[in-house]
Amino acid sequence: MKARVHVMLKAGVLDPQGEAVRHALGTLGFEGVEGVRQGKVIEIDLAGDDKAGAEGQVKAMCEKLLANTVIEKYDIEIV
């Protein structure tokens, strides 16, 4: 089983990397880009087939290591 975790900065938190990408897109001629938020995707291979247990385990991973929950939010997808 595989888990996919999407981690993004919370709304209102400054995203300098996203702003740099937005600026670069404008420089390259892409007009109309008003904002960019950059995040990360983490894929985790898990043993077993218990989706509920896997989701709980991955949530604990996010809370303890994968996301800074003060400034980041995360979504878990079990595939």
N, CA, C and O atoms as a Tinker XYZ file with bonds, in Angstrom:
   316  protein
     1  N      0.853000   -1.168000    0.000000    73     2
     2  CA     0.000000    0.000000    0.000000    64     1     3
     3  C      0.902000    1.234000    0.000000    63     2     4     5
     4  O      2.007000    1.220000    0.542000    81     3
     5  N      0.409000    2.280000   -0.610000    73     3     6
     6  CA     1.180000    3.518000   -0.709000    64     5     7
     7  C      0.371000    4.663000   -0.123000    63     6     8     9
     8  O     -0.843000    4.746000   -0.311000    81     7
     9  N      1.056000    5.533000    0.582000    73     7    10
    10  CA     0.437000    6.755000    1.096000    64     9    11
    11  C      1.100000    7.937000    0.409000    63    10    12    13
    12  O      2.315000    7.963000    0.216000    81    11
    13  N      0.292000    8.900000    0.048000    73    11    14
    14  CA     0.798000   10.128000   -0.555000    64    13    15
    15  C      0.372000   11.273000    0.355000    63    14    16    17
    16  O     -0.812000   11.438000    0.648000    81    15
    17  N      1.347000   12.063000    0.800000    73    15    18
    18  CA     1.090000   13.183000    1.702000    64    17    19
    19  C      1.412000   14.472000    0.962000    63    18    20    21
    20  O      2.517000   14.642000    0.446000    81    19
    21  N      0.448000   15.374000    0.912000    73    19    22
    22  CA     0.632000   16.687000    0.302000    64    21    23
    23  C      0.775000   17.694000    1.444000    63    22    24    25
    24  O     -0.123000   17.829000    2.275000    81    23
    25  N      1.903000   18.397000    1.479000    73    23    26
    26  CA     2.176000   19.379000    2.528000    64    25    27
    27  C      2.274000   20.758000    1.888000    63    26    28    29
    28  O      3.032000   20.962000    0.941000    81    27
    29  N      1.494000   21.706000    2.419000    73    27    30
    30  CA     1.493000   23.078000    1.909000    64    29    31
    31  C      1.530000   24.043000    3.085000    63    30    32    33
    32  O      1.088000   23.714000    4.186000    81    31
    33  N      2.056000   25.224000    2.843000    73    31    34
    34  CA     2.001000   26.265000    3.864000    64    33    35
    35  C      0.548000   26.683000    4.072000    63    34    36    37
    36  O     -0.236000   26.722000    3.123000    81    35
    37  N      0.203000   26.988000    5.293000    73    35    38
    38  CA    -1.152000   27.450000    5.593000    64    37    39
    39  C     -1.383000   28.812000    4.948000    63    38    40    41
    40  O     -0.437000   29.554000    4.684000    81    39
    41  N     -2.656000   29.132000    4.698000    73    39    42
    42  CA    -3.015000   30.435000    4.137000    64    41    43
    43  C     -2.517000   31.523000    5.083000    63    42    44    45
    44  O     -2.630000   31.394000    6.302000    81    43
    45  N     -1.980000   32.567000    4.530000    73    43    46
    46  CA    -1.499000   33.675000    5.345000    64    45    47
    47  C     -0.026000   33.564000    5.722000    63    46    48    49
    48  O      0.559000   34.532000    6.208000    81    47
    49  N      0.580000   32.400000    5.507000    73    47    50
    50  CA     2.010000   32.235000    5.795000    64    49    51
    51  C      2.786000   32.623000    4.544000    63    50    52    53
    52  O      2.494000   32.134000    3.453000    81    51
    53  N      3.765000   33.494000    4.697000    73    51    54
    54  CA     4.581000   33.960000    3.581000    64    53    55
    55  C      5.267000   32.785000    2.893000    63    54    56    57
    56  O      5.835000   31.919000    3.559000    81    55
    57  N      5.216000   32.752000    1.564000    73    55    58
    58  CA     5.817000   31.687000    0.766000    64    57    59
    59  C      6.838000   32.291000   -0.194000    63    58    60    61
    60  O      6.508000   32.558000   -1.350000    81    59
    61  N      8.082000   32.513000    0.266000    73    59    62
    62  CA     9.078000   33.150000   -0.600000    64    61    63
    63  C      9.428000   32.317000   -1.832000    63    62    64    65
    64  O      9.713000   32.884000   -2.888000    81    63
    65  N      9.415000   30.998000   -1.725000    73    63    66
    66  CA     9.699000   30.170000   -2.897000    64    65    67
    67  C      8.585000   30.303000   -3.929000    63    66    68    69
    68  O      8.851000   30.408000   -5.126000    81    67
    69  N      7.350000   30.298000   -3.468000    73    67    70
    70  CA     6.229000   30.482000   -4.382000    64    69    71
    71  C      6.282000   31.837000   -5.062000    63    70    72    73
    72  O      5.988000   31.955000   -6.252000    81    71
    73  N      6.655000   32.860000   -4.305000    73    71    74
    74  CA     6.765000   34.211000   -4.877000    64    73    75
    75  C      7.888000   34.267000   -5.914000    63    74    76    77
    76  O      7.748000   34.940000   -6.936000    81    75
    77  N      8.995000   33.571000   -5.665000    73    75    78
    78  CA    10.101000   33.530000   -6.634000    64    77    79
    79  C      9.650000   32.840000   -7.919000    63    78    80    81
    80  O     10.004000   33.281000   -9.012000    81    79
    81  N      8.879000   31.770000   -7.802000    73    79    82
    82  CA     8.363000   31.072000   -8.981000    64    81    83
    83  C      7.399000   31.976000   -9.737000    63    82    84    85
    84  O      7.456000   32.041000  -10.965000    81    83
    85  N      6.508000   32.680000   -9.027000    73    83    86
    86  CA     5.573000   33.595000   -9.680000    64    85    87
    87  C      6.325000   34.659000  -10.463000    63    86    88    89
    88  O      5.976000   34.961000  -11.604000    81    87
    89  N      7.356000   35.227000   -9.849000    73    87    90
    90  CA     8.157000   36.251000  -10.517000    64    89    91
    91  C      8.853000   35.671000  -11.754000    63    90    92    93
    92  O      8.856000   36.303000  -12.810000    81    91
    93  N      9.434000   34.487000  -11.635000    73    91    94
    94  CA    10.128000   33.861000  -12.761000    64    93    95
    95  C      9.175000   33.569000  -13.911000    63    94    96    97
    96  O      9.541000   33.738000  -15.074000    81    95
    97  N      7.957000   33.132000  -13.601000    73    95    98
    98  CA     6.978000   32.885000  -14.656000    64    97    99
    99  C      6.650000   34.165000  -15.414000    63    98   100   101
   100  O      6.518000   34.149000  -16.637000    81    99
   101  N      6.519000   35.273000  -14.687000    73    99   102
   102  CA     6.285000   36.560000  -15.341000    64   101   103
   103  C      7.440000   36.947000  -16.236000    63   102   104   105
   104  O      7.236000   37.452000  -17.340000    81   103
   105  N      8.655000   36.714000  -15.764000    73   103   106
   106  CA     9.858000   37.017000  -16.547000    64   105   107
   107  C      9.904000   36.189000  -17.828000    63   106   108   109
   108  O     10.405000   36.652000  -18.853000    81   107
   109  N      9.386000   34.976000  -17.769000    73   107   110
   110  CA     9.373000   34.094000  -18.940000    64   109   111
   111  C      8.210000   34.390000  -19.885000    63   110   112   113
   112  O      8.065000   33.726000  -20.911000    81   111
   113  N      7.389000   35.369000  -19.553000    73   111   114
   114  CA     6.319000   35.779000  -20.448000    64   113   115
   115  C      4.955000   35.186000  -20.125000    63   114   116   117
   116  O      4.009000   35.385000  -20.887000    81   115
   117  N      4.829000   34.475000  -19.033000    73   115   118
   118  CA     3.533000   33.926000  -18.646000    64   117   119
   119  C      2.765000   34.999000  -17.886000    63   118   120   121
   120  O      3.055000   35.292000  -16.726000    81   119
   121  N      1.775000   35.578000  -18.567000    73   119   122
   122  CA     1.016000   36.674000  -17.981000    64   121   123
   123  C     -0.182000   36.155000  -17.194000    63   122   124   125
   124  O     -0.679000   35.060000  -17.455000    81   123
   125  N     -0.633000   36.936000  -16.245000    73   123   126
   126  CA    -1.843000   36.618000  -15.517000    64   125   127
   127  C     -1.661000   35.700000  -14.316000    63   126   128   129
   128  O     -2.644000   35.311000  -13.685000    81   127
   129  N     -0.418000   35.348000  -13.989000    73   127   130
   130  CA    -0.181000   34.518000  -12.808000    64   129   131
   131  C     -0.173000   35.449000  -11.602000    63   130   132   133
   132  O      0.755000   36.238000  -11.429000    81   131
   133  N     -1.192000   35.359000  -10.782000    73   131   134
   134  CA    -1.324000   36.273000   -9.647000    64   133   135
   135  C     -0.717000   35.737000   -8.362000    63   134   136   137
   136  O     -0.413000   36.510000   -7.454000    81   135
   137  N     -0.538000   34.439000   -8.272000    73   135   138
   138  CA     0.037000   33.877000   -7.064000    64   137   139
   139  C      0.463000   32.444000   -7.277000    63   138   140   141
   140  O     -0.127000   31.723000   -8.082000    81   139
   141  N      1.487000   32.032000   -6.558000    73   139   142
   142  CA     1.984000   30.657000   -6.593000    64   141   143
   143  C      2.273000   30.237000   -5.163000    63   142   144   145
   144  O      2.896000   30.984000   -4.410000    81   143
   145  N      1.831000   29.061000   -4.788000    73   143   146
   146  CA     2.166000   28.461000   -3.495000    64   145   147
   147  C      2.930000   27.177000   -3.794000    63   146   148   149
   148  O      2.490000   26.365000   -4.608000    81   147
   149  N      4.052000   26.996000   -3.150000    73   147   150
   150  CA     4.859000   25.807000   -3.373000    64   149   151
   151  C      4.749000   24.879000   -2.177000    63   150   152   153
   152  O      4.742000   25.332000   -1.033000    81   151
   153  N      4.665000   23.596000   -2.435000    73   151   154
   154  CA     4.576000   22.614000   -1.364000    64   153   155
   155  C      5.434000   21.409000   -1.684000    63   154   156   157
   156  O      6.343000   21.472000   -2.512000    81   155
   157  N      5.129000   20.311000   -1.013000    73   155   158
   158  CA     5.880000   19.088000   -1.263000    64   157   159
   159  C      4.930000   17.896000   -1.212000    63   158   160   161
   160  O      3.890000   17.929000   -0.553000    81   159
   161  N      5.318000   16.846000   -1.926000    73   159   162
   162  CA     4.589000   15.586000   -1.930000    64   161   163
   163  C      5.537000   14.520000   -1.425000    63   162   164   165
   164  O      6.665000   14.401000   -1.905000    81   163
   165  N      5.077000   13.742000   -0.454000    73   163   166
   166  CA     5.881000   12.670000    0.121000    64   165   167
   167  C      5.134000   11.363000   -0.119000    63   166   168   169
   168  O      3.971000   11.234000    0.264000    81   167
   169  N      5.796000   10.390000   -0.753000    73   167   170
   170  CA     5.196000    9.077000   -0.964000    64   169   171
   171  C      5.845000    8.074000   -0.018000    63   170   172   173
   172  O      7.068000    8.011000    0.105000    81   171
   173  N      5.003000    7.296000    0.644000    73   171   174
   174  CA     5.468000    6.328000    1.629000    64   173   175
   175  C      4.907000    4.963000    1.259000    63   174   176   177
   176  O      3.697000    4.817000    1.088000    81   175
   177  N      5.775000    3.962000    1.133000    73   175   178
   178  CA     5.336000    2.589000    0.899000    64   177   179
   179  C      5.116000    1.926000    2.249000    63   178   180   181
   180  O      6.000000    1.931000    3.106000    81   179
   181  N      3.937000    1.359000    2.432000    73   179   182
   182  CA     3.557000    0.747000    3.700000    64   181   183
   183  C      3.232000   -0.728000    3.504000    63   182   184   185
   184  O      2.686000   -1.121000    2.473000    81   183
   185  N      3.570000   -1.539000    4.499000    73   183   186
   186  CA     3.201000   -2.951000    4.478000    64   185   187
   187  C      1.759000   -3.088000    4.959000    63   186   188   189
   188  O      1.264000   -2.249000    5.711000    81   187
   189  N      1.098000   -4.144000    4.522000    73   187   190
   190  CA    -0.255000   -4.416000    4.993000    64   189   191
   191  C     -1.316000   -3.854000    4.082000    63   190   192   193
   192  O     -1.025000   -3.226000    3.064000    81   191
   193  N     -2.581000   -4.099000    4.477000    73   191   194
   194  CA    -3.699000   -3.643000    3.648000    64   193   195
   195  C     -4.816000   -2.999000    4.475000    63   194   196   197
   196  O     -5.947000   -2.881000    4.002000    81   195
   197  N     -4.510000   -2.589000    5.685000    73   195   198
   198  CA    -5.487000   -1.928000    6.560000    64   197   199
   199  C     -5.443000   -0.425000    6.309000    63   198   200   201
   200  O     -4.584000    0.271000    6.851000    81   199
   201  N     -6.370000    0.080000    5.485000    73   199   202
   202  CA    -6.356000    1.500000    5.115000    64   201   203
   203  C     -6.530000    2.416000    6.315000    63   202   204   205
   204  O     -5.829000    3.421000    6.432000    81   203
   205  N     -7.450000    2.085000    7.205000    73   203   206
   206  CA    -7.691000    2.941000    8.372000    64   205   207
   207  C     -6.454000    2.988000    9.270000    63   206   208   209
   208  O     -6.071000    4.053000    9.755000    81   207
   209  N     -5.841000    1.840000    9.484000    73   207   210
   210  CA    -4.625000    1.797000   10.297000    64   209   211
   211  C     -3.479000    2.557000    9.651000    63   210   212   213
   212  O     -2.719000    3.252000   10.324000    81   211
   213  N     -3.366000    2.414000    8.326000    73   211   214
   214  CA    -2.317000    3.115000    7.594000    64   213   215
   215  C     -2.509000    4.622000    7.682000    63   214   216   217
   216  O     -1.549000    5.367000    7.875000    81   215
   217  N     -3.755000    5.066000    7.538000    73   215   218
   218  CA    -4.016000    6.505000    7.601000    64   217   219
   219  C     -3.672000    7.059000    8.986000    63   218   220   221
   220  O     -3.111000    8.149000    9.099000    81   219
   221  N     -4.007000    6.314000   10.028000    73   219   222
   222  CA    -3.655000    6.743000   11.382000    64   221   223
   223  C     -2.154000    6.805000   11.590000    63   222   224   225
   224  O     -1.639000    7.728000   12.221000    81   223
   225  N     -1.459000    5.815000   11.053000    73   223   226
   226  CA    -0.001000    5.784000   11.177000    64   225   227
   227  C      0.632000    6.957000   10.430000    63   226   228   229
   228  O      1.533000    7.612000   10.956000    81   227
   229  N      0.170000    7.225000    9.215000    73   227   230
   230  CA     0.722000    8.322000    8.427000    64   229   231
   231  C      0.385000    9.667000    9.072000    63   230   232   233
   232  O      1.203000   10.586000    9.037000    81   231
   233  N     -0.794000    9.791000    9.652000    73   231   234
   234  CA    -1.146000   11.025000   10.363000    64   233   235
   235  C     -0.156000   11.273000   11.505000    63   234   236   237
   236  O      0.297000   12.400000   11.706000    81   235
   237  N      0.175000   10.221000   12.245000    73   235   238
   238  CA     1.156000   10.361000   13.327000    64   237   239
   239  C      2.518000   10.772000   12.773000    63   238   240   241
   240  O      3.219000   11.573000   13.392000    81   239
   241  N      2.898000   10.238000   11.620000    73   239   242
   242  CA     4.164000   10.615000   10.979000    64   241   243
   243  C      4.163000   12.102000   10.631000    63   242   244   245
   244  O      5.154000   12.803000   10.835000    81   243
   245  N      3.029000   12.570000   10.101000    73   243   246
   246  CA     2.918000   13.987000    9.729000    64   245   247
   247  C      3.022000   14.880000   10.960000    63   246   248   249
   248  O      3.726000   15.890000   10.945000    81   247
   249  N      2.325000   14.507000   12.012000    73   247   250
   250  CA     2.319000   15.324000   13.231000    64   249   251
   251  C      3.687000   15.371000   13.902000    63   250   252   253
   252  O      4.045000   16.377000   14.515000    81   251
   253  N      4.456000   14.284000   13.787000    73   251   254
   254  CA     5.741000   14.206000   14.481000    64   253   255
   255  C      6.934000   14.637000   13.630000    63   254   256   257
   256  O      7.939000   15.098000   14.170000    81   255
   257  N      6.835000   14.490000   12.287000    73   255   258
   258  CA     8.028000   14.724000   11.475000    64   257   259
   259  C      7.776000   15.393000   10.125000    63   258   260   261
   260  O      8.476000   16.338000    9.762000    81   259
   261  N      6.801000   14.919000    9.394000    73   259   262
   262  CA     6.694000   15.303000    7.985000    64   261   263
   263  C      6.177000   16.715000    7.740000    63   262   264   265
   264  O      6.477000   17.310000    6.705000    81   263
   265  N      5.409000   17.260000    8.674000    73   263   266
   266  CA     4.860000   18.606000    8.504000    64   265   267
   267  C      5.087000   19.419000    9.768000    63   266   268   269
   268  O      4.997000   18.903000   10.882000    81   267
   269  N      5.379000   20.683000    9.578000    73   267   270
   270  CA     5.449000   21.617000   10.698000    64   269   271
   271  C      4.036000   22.165000   10.860000    63   270   272   273
   272  O      3.654000   23.118000   10.180000    81   271
   273  N      3.273000   21.572000   11.748000    73   271   274
   274  CA     1.843000   21.881000   11.833000    64   273   275
   275  C      1.541000   23.291000   12.331000    63   274   276   277
   276  O      0.384000   23.712000   12.325000    81   275
   277  N      2.552000   24.017000   12.757000    73   275   278
   278  CA     2.342000   25.412000   13.141000    64   277   279
   279  C      2.099000   26.256000   11.896000    63   278   280   281
   280  O      1.262000   27.158000   11.908000    81   279
   281  N      2.834000   25.965000   10.816000    73   279   282
   282  CA     2.739000   26.778000    9.609000    64   281   283
   283  C      2.301000   26.000000    8.375000    63   282   284   285
   284  O      2.055000   26.593000    7.325000    81   283
   285  N      2.200000   24.665000    8.490000    73   283   286
   286  CA     1.857000   23.846000    7.325000    64   285   287
   287  C      0.596000   23.027000    7.589000    63   286   288   289
   288  O      0.278000   22.672000    8.724000    81   287
   289  N     -0.107000   22.745000    6.496000    73   287   290
   290  CA    -1.242000   21.821000    6.540000    64   289   291
   291  C     -0.878000   20.627000    5.660000    63   290   292   293
   292  O     -0.004000   20.723000    4.799000    81   291
   293  N     -1.550000   19.516000    5.884000    73   291   294
   294  CA    -1.264000   18.335000    5.087000    64   293   295
   295  C     -2.541000   17.572000    4.782000    63   294   296   297
   296  O     -3.518000   17.629000    5.530000    81   295
   297  N     -2.509000   16.853000    3.663000    73   295   298
   298  CA    -3.591000   15.974000    3.253000    64   297   299
   299  C     -2.993000   14.602000    2.994000    63   298   300   301
   300  O     -1.919000   14.494000    2.402000    81   299
   301  N     -3.673000   13.562000    3.429000    73   299   302
   302  CA    -3.194000   12.200000    3.267000    64   301   303
   303  C     -4.089000   11.479000    2.264000    63   302   304   305
   304  O     -5.316000   11.550000    2.334000    81   303
   305  N     -3.448000   10.791000    1.337000    73   303   306
   306  CA    -4.157000    9.985000    0.348000    64   305   307
   307  C     -3.575000    8.566000    0.409000    63   306   308   309
   308  O     -2.376000    8.380000    0.204000    81   307
   309  N     -4.410000    7.581000    0.686000    73   307   310
   310  CA    -3.976000    6.193000    0.706000    64   309   311
   311  C     -4.337000    5.578000   -0.647000    63   310   312   313
   312  O     -5.505000    5.567000   -1.037000    81   311
   313  N     -3.336000    5.070000   -1.357000    73   311   314
   314  CA    -3.570000    4.505000   -2.700000    64   313   315
   315  C     -3.100000    3.069000   -2.762000    63   314   316
   316  O     -3.213000    2.428000   -3.806000    81   315
